């Protein structure tokens, strides 16, 4: 039995206590000739996932709907069978999304422990983004009037939290971006705005939700990260911005690679390139092709890996930073070389792998990106049999990790430590000890 985050979020929005809801349900039932004696404990059971019998769910819809000023269904209060994503109205999707944000901020264990979605359910949101019907009108009538100044604030916040993530890691940034979504973003989505402003609002919200997903991914909350990426993709559809949707697809491709779902990574990347069409930026196309190459290399398909690497290099040569959307700023000089190094390493071409990895490290980038590049270079050096150089690279990597809280970087450090220790070389003993000291500090 799953906790009812939708009912919890609606109670919060309505400003109604659990006792208050129970009293109103008893009163409404009595008016219909039914006798009930629900109390605070009854509502707690509903919040834990229990569904009351008879007309009670309908009474709850009426009571909360009147308070929040909109019609509610039993699906809206979490007591029905939710329709499939393709038939979910935008308003219902927003209610479910904001309920998830609130659930995570409350540290609800059922939300934090959300499992990874697999099979058709994992593909569904991508299919829905790629195919009709489109949202004909995303205007909304609510409590506060929303203008482009509010949208601009959301865009600024997205950039702020992205930079915080790059400097401090997703573990440290996660609570901050989530707090902003709950306190600043959710009220705007429930406000009053015309279709044109609504599309920009959903686009800006999608950017923030994507950052929340990145932080969850970096904290190793993969099920939650996946749900945020799916939310961002639905928001991209509501905005009508195909290029932004392609960016969100790239986040799902990256997560699929991490989870060793290589065929899914290839399929998602193809969907992103195909569906974004002429709207896709060269930087995003470059990254999608490069990640496809990594997926093919891990499946041992040398022909397809080389084809995608060629396509990625072609797109990289056409990148014009002034023509790129804000989100593709992560596709910086050296990223392609890092991905190429990874692909060549998996294919066993260590000469090419080390060359690309060394080139990537030479290019200036933000500290987080540099740490990943150094880790890839150290991997290549170790596989090439040069433990001493790998130990030196690892030392530089450790210097950069000070002050960064990231489970993904920690995972790379753990794997690197295992390989370094396995060399049983005097040259690596010092760095292994330092890695152990770093791993002793909890995130």
C-alpha positions as CSV (number, residue, x, y, z in Angstrom):
1,X,0.0,0.0,0.0
2,X,1.6,3.3,-1.2
3,X,1.3,6.5,0.8
4,X,-1.2,9.0,-0.6
5,X,1.0,12.0,-1.4
6,X,-1.8,13.6,-3.5
7,X,-4.2,13.8,-0.6
8,X,-1.4,15.1,1.6
9,X,-0.6,17.9,-0.9
10,X,-4.2,18.9,-1.3
11,X,-4.7,19.1,2.5
12,X,-1.7,21.4,2.6
13,X,-3.0,23.5,-0.3
14,X,-6.4,23.8,1.3
15,X,-5.0,24.8,4.6
16,X,-7.1,22.1,6.3
17,X,-6.0,20.0,9.2
18,X,-6.6,16.2,9.4
19,X,-9.2,16.7,12.2
20,X,-10.8,19.4,10.1
21,X,-11.2,17.1,7.1
22,X,-12.6,14.3,9.3
23,X,-15.2,16.6,10.8
24,X,-16.3,17.9,7.4
25,X,-16.6,14.4,6.0
26,X,-18.8,13.3,9.0
27,X,-21.0,16.4,8.6
28,X,-21.4,15.9,4.8
29,X,-22.2,12.2,5.3
30,X,-24.8,13.1,7.9
31,X,-26.5,15.5,5.5
32,X,-26.9,12.5,3.2
33,X,-28.3,10.3,5.9
34,X,-25.1,8.4,6.6
35,X,-23.5,8.1,10.0
36,X,-19.7,8.2,10.3
37,X,-17.3,9.0,13.1
38,X,-14.0,9.6,11.4
39,X,-11.3,11.4,13.3
40,X,-7.7,12.5,13.0
41,X,-6.5,8.8,13.1
42,X,-8.8,8.0,10.2
43,X,-7.3,10.6,8.0
44,X,-3.8,9.3,8.9
45,X,-4.9,5.9,7.6
46,X,-6.0,7.5,4.3
47,X,-2.7,9.3,4.0
48,X,-1.0,6.0,4.4
49,X,-2.9,4.6,1.4
50,X,-6.1,3.2,2.8
51,X,-9.2,4.1,0.8
52,X,-12.5,4.6,2.7
53,X,-15.6,2.8,1.5
54,X,-18.9,4.1,0.0
55,X,-19.4,7.7,-0.9
56,X,-16.6,9.0,1.4
57,X,-14.0,9.5,-1.4
58,X,-16.6,11.6,-3.3
59,X,-17.3,13.6,-0.2
60,X,-13.5,14.3,0.2
61,X,-13.4,15.5,-3.4
62,X,-16.3,17.9,-2.8
63,X,-14.9,19.2,0.5
64,X,-11.3,19.8,-0.8
65,X,-12.5,20.9,-4.2
66,X,-14.6,23.7,-2.7
67,X,-11.7,24.8,-0.6
68,X,-9.1,24.9,-3.4
69,X,-11.5,26.2,-6.0
70,X,-11.5,23.5,-8.6
71,X,-13.3,20.2,-9.5
72,X,-11.5,17.2,-8.0
73,X,-11.9,13.5,-9.0
74,X,-11.1,10.5,-6.9
75,X,-7.9,10.1,-9.0
76,X,-7.0,13.7,-8.0
77,X,-7.1,12.8,-4.3
78,X,-5.2,9.5,-4.8
79,X,-8.1,7.2,-4.2
80,X,-8.8,6.0,-7.8
81,X,-6.9,4.2,-10.5
82,X,-4.8,6.9,-12.3
83,X,-5.3,7.0,-16.1
84,X,-2.3,6.2,-18.3
85,X,0.1,9.1,-18.9
86,X,-1.2,9.8,-22.5
87,X,-4.7,10.5,-21.2
88,X,-3.7,12.5,-18.1
89,X,-4.8,16.1,-18.4
90,X,-2.2,18.7,-17.7
91,X,-3.9,19.9,-14.6
92,X,-3.9,16.4,-13.0
93,X,-0.2,16.0,-14.0
94,X,0.7,19.3,-12.2
95,X,-1.1,18.1,-9.1
96,X,0.8,14.9,-9.1
97,X,4.1,16.6,-9.7
98,X,3.7,19.1,-6.9
99,X,2.6,16.3,-4.6
100,X,5.9,14.5,-5.4
101,X,8.0,17.6,-4.7
102,X,6.2,18.1,-1.4
103,X,6.6,14.4,-0.5
104,X,10.4,14.6,-1.0
105,X,10.7,17.8,1.0
106,X,8.9,16.1,3.8
107,X,11.4,13.2,3.6
108,X,8.6,10.7,3.1
109,X,10.3,7.3,3.0
110,X,8.0,6.0,0.3
111,X,9.0,8.9,-2.0
112,X,12.7,8.7,-1.2
113,X,12.7,5.0,-1.8
114,X,10.8,5.1,-5.1
115,X,12.0,2.2,-7.3
116,X,13.2,2.6,-10.9
117,X,10.4,2.3,-13.5
118,X,11.1,-0.4,-16.1
119,X,9.6,-1.8,-19.2
120,X,6.8,-0.1,-21.1
121,X,6.2,2.3,-18.2
122,X,9.8,3.7,-18.6
123,X,9.3,4.2,-22.3
124,X,5.8,5.6,-22.1
125,X,6.7,9.2,-21.1
126,X,9.2,9.3,-24.1
127,X,6.5,8.0,-26.4
128,X,4.0,10.6,-25.1
129,X,6.4,13.4,-25.6
130,X,7.2,12.4,-29.1
131,X,3.6,11.8,-30.3
132,X,0.3,13.7,-30.5
133,X,-1.9,15.0,-29.1
134,X,-0.3,18.3,-28.2
135,X,-1.5,20.6,-25.5
136,X,-3.9,23.0,-27.3
137,X,-4.1,25.5,-24.5
138,X,-2.1,25.7,-21.2
139,X,-3.8,28.8,-19.8
140,X,-5.0,28.6,-16.2
141,X,-7.2,30.5,-13.8
142,X,-6.0,30.5,-10.2
143,X,-5.2,32.5,-7.2
144,X,-2.3,34.8,-8.2
145,X,-1.6,36.5,-11.6
146,X,1.6,35.2,-13.2
147,X,3.7,37.3,-15.6
148,X,6.9,37.1,-17.5
149,X,8.8,38.6,-14.6
150,X,7.9,35.4,-12.6
151,X,9.1,33.3,-15.5
152,X,12.4,35.2,-15.5
153,X,12.8,34.5,-11.8
154,X,12.5,30.7,-12.5
155,X,15.0,30.9,-15.3
156,X,17.5,32.7,-13.0
157,X,16.9,30.1,-10.3
158,X,17.6,27.3,-12.7
159,X,20.9,28.8,-13.6
160,X,21.8,29.4,-10.0
161,X,21.1,25.9,-8.9
162,X,22.9,24.4,-11.9
163,X,26.0,26.3,-10.9
164,X,25.6,25.3,-7.3
165,X,25.4,21.7,-8.5
166,X,28.6,22.0,-10.5
167,X,30.5,23.5,-7.6
168,X,29.1,21.6,-4.6
169,X,27.5,18.5,-6.0
170,X,23.9,17.2,-6.1
171,X,23.8,16.0,-2.5
172,X,24.3,19.5,-1.3
173,X,22.1,21.2,-3.9
174,X,19.2,18.8,-3.8
175,X,17.3,20.3,-0.9
176,X,17.8,23.8,-2.1
177,X,16.2,23.4,-5.5
178,X,13.4,21.3,-4.0
179,X,12.6,24.0,-1.5
180,X,12.4,26.5,-4.4
181,X,10.1,24.3,-6.4
182,X,7.7,23.9,-3.4
183,X,7.7,27.5,-2.1
184,X,8.1,29.5,-5.3
185,X,7.3,27.4,-8.3
186,X,4.2,25.4,-7.3
187,X,2.1,28.5,-6.4
188,X,2.9,30.0,-9.9
189,X,1.7,26.8,-11.7
190,X,-1.6,27.2,-9.8
191,X,-1.9,30.9,-10.7
192,X,-3.6,32.8,-13.5
193,X,-1.9,33.1,-16.9
194,X,-2.8,33.0,-20.6
195,X,-1.6,30.3,-23.0
196,X,1.5,32.3,-24.1
197,X,2.8,32.9,-20.6
198,X,1.8,29.4,-19.6
199,X,4.0,27.9,-22.2
200,X,7.0,29.9,-21.0
201,X,6.1,29.1,-17.4
202,X,6.0,25.3,-18.1
203,X,9.3,25.6,-20.0
204,X,11.0,27.4,-17.1
205,X,9.5,25.0,-14.5
206,X,10.8,22.0,-16.6
207,X,14.3,23.4,-16.4
208,X,14.1,23.5,-12.6
209,X,12.6,20.1,-12.4
210,X,15.4,18.7,-14.6
211,X,18.0,20.2,-12.2
212,X,16.1,18.5,-9.3
213,X,16.3,15.2,-11.3
214,X,20.1,15.7,-11.8
215,X,20.6,16.3,-8.1
216,X,18.6,13.1,-7.3
217,X,20.6,11.2,-9.8
218,X,23.8,12.5,-8.3
219,X,22.5,11.4,-4.9
220,X,21.8,7.9,-6.2
221,X,18.1,8.2,-5.8
222,X,17.5,6.8,-9.3
223,X,13.8,6.1,-9.0
224,X,13.1,9.7,-7.9
225,X,15.5,11.1,-10.5
226,X,13.7,9.2,-13.3
227,X,10.3,10.6,-12.1
228,X,11.7,14.1,-12.2
229,X,13.0,13.6,-15.7
230,X,9.6,12.3,-16.8
231,X,8.0,15.3,-15.3
232,X,10.4,17.6,-17.1
233,X,9.6,15.8,-20.4
234,X,5.9,16.4,-19.9
235,X,6.5,20.0,-19.0
236,X,8.6,20.3,-22.2
237,X,5.6,19.0,-24.2
238,X,3.3,21.6,-22.5
239,X,5.8,24.3,-23.4
240,X,5.9,23.3,-27.1
241,X,9.7,23.5,-27.0
242,X,11.0,20.4,-28.8
243,X,14.7,21.3,-28.3
244,X,14.2,21.4,-24.5
245,X,12.5,18.0,-24.7
246,X,15.5,16.7,-26.5
247,X,17.7,17.9,-23.6
248,X,15.6,16.0,-21.1
249,X,15.9,12.9,-23.3
250,X,19.7,13.3,-23.0
251,X,19.3,13.2,-19.2
252,X,17.4,9.9,-19.5
253,X,20.0,8.5,-21.9
254,X,22.7,9.3,-19.4
255,X,20.8,7.6,-16.6
256,X,20.2,4.6,-18.8
257,X,23.9,4.3,-19.4
258,X,24.6,4.5,-15.6
259,X,22.0,1.7,-15.0
260,X,23.6,-0.4,-17.8
261,X,20.4,-0.2,-19.9
262,X,22.4,0.2,-23.1
263,X,19.7,-0.7,-25.6
264,X,17.3,1.7,-23.9
265,X,20.0,4.4,-24.0
266,X,20.4,4.0,-27.8
267,X,16.6,4.0,-28.3
268,X,16.1,7.1,-26.2
269,X,18.9,8.9,-28.0
270,X,17.4,8.1,-31.4
271,X,14.0,9.4,-30.2
272,X,15.6,12.6,-29.0
273,X,17.3,13.2,-32.3
274,X,14.3,12.2,-34.4
275,X,11.6,14.0,-32.4
276,X,13.5,17.3,-31.8
277,X,14.1,17.4,-35.6
278,X,15.4,20.7,-36.9
279,X,14.9,22.3,-33.5
280,X,17.8,20.3,-32.0
281,X,21.0,22.2,-31.3
282,X,24.3,21.0,-32.5
283,X,25.6,20.7,-28.9
284,X,22.7,18.5,-27.9
285,X,23.0,16.3,-31.1
286,X,26.7,16.0,-30.4
287,X,26.1,14.7,-26.8
288,X,23.3,12.3,-27.9
289,X,25.5,10.8,-30.6
290,X,28.4,10.5,-28.2
291,X,26.3,8.8,-25.6
292,X,25.0,6.4,-28.2
293,X,28.7,5.6,-29.1
294,X,29.3,4.8,-25.4
295,X,26.3,2.5,-25.3
296,X,27.3,0.7,-28.5
297,X,30.9,0.3,-27.2
298,X,29.7,-1.3,-24.0
299,X,27.6,-3.7,-26.1
300,X,30.8,-4.5,-28.1
301,X,29.4,-3.1,-31.4
302,X,32.4,-1.5,-32.9
303,X,30.8,-0.5,-36.2
304,X,27.9,1.4,-34.7
305,X,30.1,2.9,-32.0
306,X,32.4,4.4,-34.7
307,X,29.4,5.6,-36.7
308,X,28.1,7.5,-33.8
309,X,31.5,8.9,-32.9
310,X,31.8,10.3,-36.4
311,X,28.4,11.9,-36.2
312,X,29.2,13.4,-32.8
313,X,32.5,14.9,-34.1
314,X,30.5,16.3,-37.1
315,X,28.0,18.0,-34.8
316,X,30.7,19.3,-32.5
317,X,32.3,21.2,-35.4
318,X,29.1,23.1,-35.9
319,X,28.4,24.3,-32.4
320,X,27.9,28.0,-32.0
321,X,27.5,28.9,-28.4
322,X,25.4,32.0,-29.0
323,X,22.8,29.8,-30.8
324,X,22.5,27.3,-27.9
325,X,19.8,27.2,-25.2
326,X,20.9,27.6,-21.6
327,X,20.6,24.0,-20.7
328,X,23.2,22.8,-23.2
329,X,25.9,24.8,-21.5
330,X,27.1,21.4,-20.0
331,X,28.3,20.5,-23.5
332,X,31.6,22.2,-23.0
333,X,34.9,21.8,-24.8
334,X,36.5,18.5,-23.7
335,X,33.2,16.7,-23.0
336,X,33.2,14.9,-26.4
337,X,36.8,13.9,-26.0
338,X,35.9,12.4,-22.6
339,X,33.1,10.4,-24.1
340,X,35.3,9.3,-27.0
341,X,38.0,8.2,-24.5
342,X,35.4,6.1,-22.7
343,X,34.1,4.5,-25.9
344,X,37.6,3.7,-27.2
345,X,38.6,2.3,-23.8
346,X,35.6,-0.1,-23.8
347,X,36.5,-1.2,-27.4
348,X,40.1,-1.9,-26.3
349,X,41.8,0.8,-28.3
350,X,43.9,2.1,-25.4
351,X,46.1,4.4,-27.6
352,X,43.2,6.4,-28.9
353,X,41.5,6.3,-25.4
354,X,44.5,7.8,-23.7
355,X,45.0,10.5,-26.4
356,X,41.4,11.7,-26.1
357,X,41.4,11.5,-22.3
358,X,44.6,13.6,-22.1
359,X,43.1,16.2,-24.5
360,X,39.9,16.4,-22.4
361,X,41.9,17.2,-19.2
362,X,43.8,20.0,-20.9
363,X,40.7,21.9,-21.7
364,X,39.5,24.2,-19.0
365,X,36.0,23.5,-17.5
366,X,34.1,23.7,-14.2
367,X,35.6,21.7,-11.3
368,X,33.0,18.9,-11.4
369,X,33.5,18.2,-15.1
370,X,37.3,18.3,-14.6
371,X,37.1,15.6,-11.8
372,X,35.1,13.3,-14.2
373,X,37.7,13.9,-16.9
374,X,40.6,13.1,-14.6
375,X,38.8,9.9,-13.5
376,X,38.5,8.8,-17.1
377,X,42.2,9.6,-17.7
378,X,43.2,7.6,-14.7
379,X,41.1,4.7,-15.9
380,X,42.8,4.8,-19.3
381,X,46.3,5.0,-17.7
382,X,45.6,2.0,-15.5
383,X,44.2,-0.1,-18.4
384,X,47.3,0.9,-20.4
385,X,49.5,-0.4,-17.6
386,X,50.9,2.9,-16.3
387,X,50.0,2.7,-12.6
388,X,52.4,5.5,-11.6
389,X,50.9,8.1,-13.9
390,X,47.4,7.0,-12.9
391,X,48.3,7.5,-9.2
392,X,49.4,11.1,-10.0
393,X,46.2,11.8,-11.9
394,X,44.2,10.4,-9.0
395,X,45.9,12.8,-6.6
396,X,44.9,15.8,-8.8
397,X,41.4,14.4,-8.9
398,X,41.3,14.2,-5.1
399,X,42.4,17.8,-4.8
400,X,39.5,18.9,-6.9
401,X,36.9,16.8,-4.9
402,X,37.4,18.8,-1.7
403,X,34.1,20.5,-0.8
404,X,32.1,18.5,-3.4
405,X,29.3,16.2,-2.3
406,X,28.4,13.8,-5.1
407,X,27.6,10.1,-4.9
408,X,28.4,9.7,-8.6
409,X,32.0,11.1,-8.0
410,X,32.3,8.9,-4.9
411,X,31.3,5.9,-7.0
412,X,34.1,6.7,-9.5
413,X,36.5,7.1,-6.6
414,X,35.5,3.7,-5.2
415,X,36.1,2.0,-8.5
416,X,39.4,3.8,-9.0
417,X,40.6,2.8,-5.6
418,X,39.7,-0.9,-6.3
419,X,41.8,-0.8,-9.5
420,X,44.7,1.1,-7.9
421,X,44.8,-1.3,-5.0
422,X,44.8,-4.2,-7.3
423,X,48.1,-3.2,-8.9
424,X,49.9,-3.8,-5.6
425,X,52.4,-1.1,-6.6
426,X,54.3,1.1,-4.2
427,X,53.5,4.0,-6.5
428,X,49.8,3.6,-5.8
429,X,49.8,3.0,-2.0
430,X,49.9,6.6,-1.1
431,X,46.9,7.6,-3.2
432,X,44.9,4.5,-2.0
433,X,45.4,5.7,1.6
434,X,44.2,9.2,0.7
435,X,41.2,7.8,-1.1
436,X,40.3,5.9,2.0
437,X,40.6,9.1,4.1
438,X,38.2,10.8,1.7
439,X,35.7,8.0,1.7
440,X,35.6,8.1,5.5
441,X,33.8,11.5,5.3
442,X,30.0,10.8,4.9
443,X,27.9,12.6,2.4
